[in-house]
Amino acid sequence: MSTPAFAPASPGRLARVGAWMQRNGAAIRAIQWAVVAVYAFLIIVPACLPLPDQSAHLWNNLTLAAQFVFWGIWWPFVLLSMVLLGRVWCGVLCPEGALAEFASRHGRGRAIPRWMRWGGWPFVAFGLTTIYGQMVSVYQYPRAVLLVLGGSTVAAMVIGFLYGRDKRVWCRYLCPVNGVFSLLARLAPFHYRVDEAAWRRSYTLGERGHRVIPINCAPLVPLRNMKGAAACHMCGRCSGHRDAISLTWRSPSHEVVQLGRDAASGWDTALILYGLLGIAIGAFHWTVSPWFIGLKQFLATWLIDHDFTWMLDTNAPWFLFTHYPDQNDVFSWLDGTLLIGYILATAFVYGTTLLALLAAGTRVLGRFDRARLHHLAQALIPVAGTGVFLGLSATTLSLLRAEHIPLDWASTVRIGVLAIANVWSAWLAWRVTGRYVSRFLPRAAAMACFAAALAVADSAWWLMFWGFARLAH
């Protein structure tokens, strides 16, 4: 007997993984609560302990160990996981998402307000959190970690309690890293694909011959119209739904090249250019920049000469600017104000320069079109994500260096990682330009502009890891 045309194909190995996740939701939730327990321990307990002294080491001091786990391992490799696995972290491991959904399950269930749906929140939340983290030295002090990460978690639970029912409203609209994760997940080599024909058949044939059972998509993804991995939390709950959704391999270029024009927005471009390649660079730069030190000395002299000495006072509370006298680490009002100004100025210079180069590249492809500009900007995602990964890994290496672990290999690895990211971005840009024009000369001209943008982005990491050290000498 011939197989009916509507019969689902035998699932591949990856699809079976998705089906396993769908069947074992209870195990995934148990993993989530285990991560919640570890997360709570690492942000609360070190904040209650004395700060480590000079004799402390990673293996005998909980505060240093927690610092290494959070900023040396946790966050850099969460970013890497987005590229390799999509947003599995969000759907399976994230403690903030699990707590937000738990609060929503037992909350008020109000409708999501219009202001919360504003498309600019991912950029604004990322920028404010990054700058505030530098103001309170979140990478160095456990009280700052509790304030920033713990505060974000409490906010997620409050939003979850107030809005939605069994949803992750915070994750969908307000999470400070939602936008970053969304960009990086577009590079993942697999996603949950929706078979639209099978979905339509399910209206009459049901799901595996039975009535369709509704599912709860906690991150509020419209499943029937889901095209990529940007918003999907990869939790597996929808696998097999209506015999139409399955975990499937795809080209890492697919979402950027094929779907990028329709999915791109001005806020995505702002997050790439002024966020990841602007604010984040300024946040990593200021601690090692001789320009920052020189400007601070100049302004301090000018303030003293003009009797504005109150700017040099160090009486700001620790939750506004870093204030740890016992560690000889105290920000004056000048330090804090200049820090904010330096980060914003860095973001403006890098972001605007990159925007101008991408605009020029867009123009040589034909009539200027904003959608085309936003599409081309997505080709910078590999370089932008790699930069943040390298910036965070600098904390990893500094903690290892303090333990006298040889790090002679670090520069070579950094160069190799940047080279791979540049090639990946250039490949994406070449594919994107091919969507708009087939002639070689316009594409080559656009690629020249894009190569200049890559050089600008790379200059930030050359300065941080090699250039500033030379300038200081």
C-alpha positions in Angstrom: 0.0 0.0 0.0 1.4 3.4 -0.9 2.2 5.9 1.9 -0.4 8.7 2.1 0.9 12.1 1.0 0.3 13.6 4.3 2.3 11.1 6.4 5.2 12.7 8.2 8.7 11.6 7.1 10.8 9.5 9.3 12.5 11.9 11.7 16.2 12.4 11.5 18.6 12.2 14.5 18.3 15.9 15.3 14.6 15.9 15.1 14.6 13.0 17.6 16.6 15.2 19.9 13.9 17.8 19.8 11.3 15.1 20.4 13.2 13.9 23.4 13.2 17.4 24.8 9.5 17.6 24.3 8.9 14.4 26.1 11.2 15.2 29.0 10.0 18.6 30.0 10.0 17.6 33.6 13.7 16.8 33.5 14.5 20.1 31.8 12.6 22.0 34.5 14.6 20.1 37.2 17.8 21.2 35.5 16.5 24.8 35.5 15.8 24.7 39.2 19.3 23.2 39.9 20.8 26.1 38.0 18.6 28.5 39.9 20.0 27.1 43.2 23.6 27.5 42.0 23.0 30.9 40.6 21.4 32.1 43.9 24.2 30.7 45.9 26.9 32.4 43.8 25.3 35.9 43.8 24.1 35.9 47.4 26.7 34.2 49.5 29.9 36.0 48.3 28.1 39.3 48.9 27.9 38.4 52.5 31.5 37.5 52.9 34.6 39.8 53.4 36.4 40.8 50.3 39.4 38.6 49.5 42.9 39.7 50.6 46.1 39.4 48.8 46.6 35.8 49.8 43.3 34.6 48.4 43.2 32.2 45.4 40.6 30.8 43.1 40.6 27.4 44.8 40.4 28.7 48.4 38.2 31.8 48.2 34.5 31.6 47.3 34.4 35.2 46.2 37.1 34.8 43.7 35.7 31.5 42.6 32.3 33.0 42.0 33.9 35.9 40.1 35.7 33.4 37.9 32.5 31.3 37.3 30.4 34.3 36.4 32.7 36.5 34.3 35.4 34.0 33.4 33.3 31.0 32.3 29.6 31.6 32.6 29.0 34.7 30.4 31.7 34.2 27.7 30.5 30.7 27.0 26.8 31.6 27.2 27.6 33.9 24.3 29.4 31.2 22.5 26.6 28.8 23.1 24.2 31.1 21.2 26.2 30.7 18.1 26.7 27.0 18.4 23.4 25.9 19.9 20.9 28.7 19.4 19.1 29.9 22.6 19.3 26.6 24.4 20.7 28.5 27.4 17.5 30.6 27.5 15.1 27.7 27.2 16.9 25.0 29.3 19.3 26.7 31.7 18.6 30.4 32.3 17.7 30.9 36.0 16.1 34.3 35.3 13.8 32.9 32.6 12.8 30.0 34.9 11.9 32.3 37.7 10.1 34.7 35.5 7.9 31.9 34.1 7.3 30.5 37.6 6.2 34.0 38.8 3.9 34.3 35.7 2.3 31.0 36.4 1.1 32.2 39.8 0.7 35.9 39.1 -1.9 38.4 38.1 -2.0 37.5 34.4 -2.5 41.1 33.2 -2.3 42.0 29.5 1.1 43.1 28.3 1.1 46.9 28.1 1.9 48.7 24.9 4.9 50.5 26.3 6.6 47.2 27.0 6.3 46.1 23.4 8.5 49.0 22.2 11.2 47.7 19.9 14.0 49.8 21.4 14.1 48.1 24.8 16.8 45.5 23.9 19.2 48.2 22.9 18.4 50.6 25.8 18.4 47.8 28.4 21.8 46.5 27.1 23.3 50.0 27.1 22.1 51.0 30.5 23.0 47.7 32.2 26.5 47.7 30.6 27.2 51.3 31.7 25.8 50.8 35.1 27.9 47.6 35.6 31.0 49.6 34.9 29.9 52.4 37.3 29.7 49.9 40.2 32.6 47.6 39.0 30.4 44.5 38.6 33.3 42.4 37.3 35.2 42.9 40.5 32.8 43.1 43.5 30.2 40.6 44.7 27.8 43.3 46.1 27.8 44.8 42.6 27.0 41.4 41.2 24.1 41.0 43.6 22.8 44.5 42.8 23.0 44.1 39.0 22.2 40.4 38.4 20.1 40.0 41.4 18.2 43.2 40.6 17.6 42.0 37.1 16.2 38.7 38.4 13.9 40.4 40.9 12.6 42.7 38.1 12.1 39.6 35.9 10.0 38.0 38.6 8.0 41.2 39.2 7.2 41.6 35.5 6.3 37.8 35.3 4.0 38.1 38.3 2.2 41.1 36.9 1.9 40.2 33.2 1.0 37.2 31.1 0.2 33.7 32.2 2.8 31.0 32.1 4.9 33.3 29.9 8.4 34.8 29.9 7.3 38.4 29.3 10.6 39.8 30.7 12.7 37.6 28.5 10.6 38.6 25.4 10.7 42.3 25.9 12.9 43.7 28.7 15.9 41.3 29.3 19.1 43.3 28.9 20.7 40.5 26.8 17.7 39.4 24.9 18.7 41.5 21.9 22.3 40.2 21.9 21.1 36.6 22.2 18.7 37.2 19.4 21.4 38.4 17.1 23.9 35.6 17.9 21.3 32.9 17.6 20.8 33.9 13.9 24.1 32.2 13.3 23.2 28.9 14.9 23.5 25.8 12.6 20.0 24.5 13.5 16.5 25.7 14.4 13.0 24.5 14.9 11.6 24.5 11.4 7.9 25.0 10.7 6.4 23.0 7.8 3.6 25.3 6.7 1.9 22.6 4.6 1.8 20.2 7.5 0.4 22.9 9.7 -2.4 23.5 7.3 -3.2 19.8 7.1 -3.5 19.6 10.9 -6.6 21.7 10.7 -8.5 18.7 9.2 -6.3 15.7 10.0 -5.2 16.6 13.5 -1.9 15.8 15.2 -0.8 12.2 14.6 -4.4 11.4 13.9 -5.7 12.9 17.1 -7.0 16.3 18.3 -4.4 19.0 18.3 -3.2 19.7 21.9 -2.4 23.4 22.4 1.1 24.1 23.8 2.5 27.0 25.8 5.3 29.0 24.1 6.7 30.8 27.0 8.7 33.4 25.0 5.6 34.3 23.1 6.8 33.2 19.6 4.1 33.0 17.0 4.8 29.4 16.1 3.0 29.2 12.8 5.1 32.1 11.4 8.4 31.2 13.1 11.1 31.5 10.4 14.4 31.5 12.3 16.0 31.0 15.7 16.3 34.6 16.8 13.3 34.6 19.2 13.0 30.8 19.8 14.3 29.6 23.2 15.0 26.1 22.0 13.1 24.5 24.9 11.7 21.7 22.7 8.1 22.1 23.9 6.8 22.7 20.4 8.6 19.8 18.8 6.1 17.7 16.8 3.3 20.2 17.3 0.7 19.7 14.6 3.2 17.3 13.0 4.7 20.5 11.6 7.6 21.6 13.9 10.9 19.7 14.1 14.5 20.5 15.0 16.4 20.7 11.8 19.9 21.5 10.5 20.4 24.7 8.4 23.2 26.7 7.0 24.7 29.2 9.5 24.2 31.9 6.9 20.6 31.1 6.3 18.9 33.5 8.7 21.2 36.4 8.0 21.3 36.1 4.3 17.8 34.7 3.4 15.7 36.2 6.1 17.7 39.2 7.1 16.0 41.8 5.0 12.5 41.1 6.4 13.7 40.5 10.0 16.2 43.4 10.3 15.2 46.6 12.0 16.8 49.9 12.9 17.1 48.8 16.5 19.0 45.6 15.5 21.4 47.8 13.6 21.7 50.2 16.6 22.5 47.3 18.9 25.1 45.9 16.5 26.9 49.2 15.8 26.3 51.4 18.8 25.8 48.6 21.4 28.1 45.6 20.7 30.6 47.6 18.6 30.2 50.8 20.6 29.1 50.8 24.3 30.7 47.3 24.9 34.0 48.5 23.4 34.0 51.6 25.6 33.2 49.5 28.7 36.2 47.2 28.0 38.5 50.0 26.9 38.4 52.6 29.7 40.2 50.5 32.3 43.3 50.1 30.0 43.1 53.4 28.0 45.9 55.9 28.5 43.6 58.4 26.8 41.1 58.0 29.7 43.9 58.6 32.2 45.3 61.6 30.4 41.9 63.2 30.1 41.2 62.6 33.8 44.4 64.2 34.8 43.8 67.2 32.6 40.2 67.7 33.9 41.3 67.2 37.5 43.9 69.9 37.1 41.4 72.2 35.4 38.8 71.6 38.2 41.4 72.4 40.9 42.5 75.6 39.1 38.9 76.8 38.9 37.9 75.7 42.5 35.5 73.0 41.4 37.0 70.5 43.8 33.7 68.9 44.8 34.0 66.8 41.6 37.1 65.2 43.2 35.2 64.1 46.3 34.8 60.4 46.8 31.6 60.3 48.8 29.3 58.7 46.3 27.6 55.5 47.6 28.8 52.2 46.4 25.6 51.5 44.5 26.1 54.6 42.4 29.9 54.6 41.9 32.5 52.1 43.0 33.4 52.8 46.7 35.6 50.3 48.4 38.2 52.2 50.5 39.7 49.1 52.1 40.6 47.9 48.5 42.0 51.4 47.6 39.3 51.4 44.9 37.1 54.5 45.1 35.5 56.6 42.3 35.3 60.3 42.6 32.4 62.1 41.0 34.9 63.0 38.2 35.9 59.3 37.7 32.2 58.2 37.4 31.2 61.1 35.2 34.2 60.7 32.9 33.6 56.9 32.7 30.1 57.4 31.5 31.2 60.1 29.0 34.1 57.9 27.7 31.8 55.0 27.0 29.2 57.1 25.3 31.8 58.9 23.2 33.4 55.6 22.2 30.0 54.3 21.2 29.3 57.5 19.2 32.6 57.4 17.3 32.7 53.7 16.5 29.0 53.4 15.8 28.8 56.4 13.6 31.9 55.5 11.6 30.6 52.0 11.0 27.2 53.4 10.1 28.7 55.7 7.5 30.8 52.9 6.0 27.8 50.6 5.8 25.7 53.4 4.3 28.3 53.9 1.6 28.4 50.2 0.9 24.6 50.1 0.6 24.6 53.1 -1.8 27.1 51.5 -4.2 24.7 48.6 -4.6 22.1 50.9 -6.0 19.5 53.3 -4.7 19.9 53.8 -1.0 17.5 51.7 1.0 17.2 51.4 4.8 16.1 47.8 4.7 19.2 47.0 2.7 21.4 48.9 5.1 20.0 47.0 8.1 20.4 43.7 6.2 24.1 44.4 5.5 24.7 45.4 9.1 23.7 41.9 10.2 26.8 40.6 8.4 28.8 42.2 11.3 27.2 39.9 13.9 30.2 37.5 14.0 32.7 40.2 14.6 30.4 42.0 17.1 29.8 38.9 19.1 33.4 37.8 19.0 34.5 41.2 20.3 32.2 40.9 23.4 33.5 37.3 23.9 37.1 38.5 23.8 36.4 41.4 26.1 34.8 39.1 28.7 37.5 36.6 28.3 40.0 39.3 29.3 38.6 38.9 32.8 39.1 35.1 32.5 42.8 35.6 31.6 43.4 38.3 34.2 42.1 35.9 37.0 44.3 33.1 35.6 47.3 35.5 35.3 46.9 36.3 39.0 47.3 32.6 39.7 50.6 32.6 37.7 49.2 30.4 35.0 51.2 30.7 31.7 49.3 32.6 29.1 51.8 33.0 26.3 49.2 31.4 23.9 46.6 34.1 24.5 47.6 36.6 21.8 47.8 33.9 19.2 44.4 32.6 20.1 42.9 36.1 20.0 44.3 36.7 16.6 43.0 33.4 15.3 39.5 34.0 16.7 39.3 37.5 15.3 40.5 36.2 11.9 37.8 33.6 11.8 35.2 36.1 12.8 36.3 38.5 10.1 36.2 35.8 7.4 32.7 34.8 8.6 31.4 38.4 8.5 33.0 39.0 5.1 31.4 35.8 3.7 28.0 36.9 5.0 28.4 40.3 3.5 29.3 38.9 0.1 26.2 36.7 0.3 24.0 39.6 1.3 25.3 41.8 -1.5 24.4 39.0 -3.9 20.8 39.4 -2.9 20.7 42.8 -4.4 23.0 42.9 -7.4 24.8 40.3 -9.5 27.4 42.4 -11.2 30.9 42.0 -9.8 32.0 45.7 -9.6 29.2 47.0 -7.4 29.5 44.0 -5.1 33.3 44.6 -5.0 32.8 48.2 -4.1 30.4 47.4 -1.4 32.8 44.8 0.0 35.5 47.4 0.1 33.3 49.6 2.3 32.5 46.5 4.4 36.2 45.6 4.7 36.9 49.1 6.0 34.1 48.6 8.6 35.8 45.3 9.7 39.1 47.2 10.0 37.4 49.8 12.2 35.9 47.1 14.4 39.2 45.3 14.6 41.0 48.4 15.6 39.2 48.4 18.9 40.6 45.0 19.9 44.1 45.9 18.6 44.0 48.9 20.9 42.8 47.0 23.9 45.1 44.0 23.6 48.2 45.5 22.0 47.9 49.2 21.1 47.2 50.8 24.4 50.2 49.0 26.0 52.5 50.5 23.3 51.0 54.0 23.7 51.5 53.9 27.5 55.2 53.3 27.0 
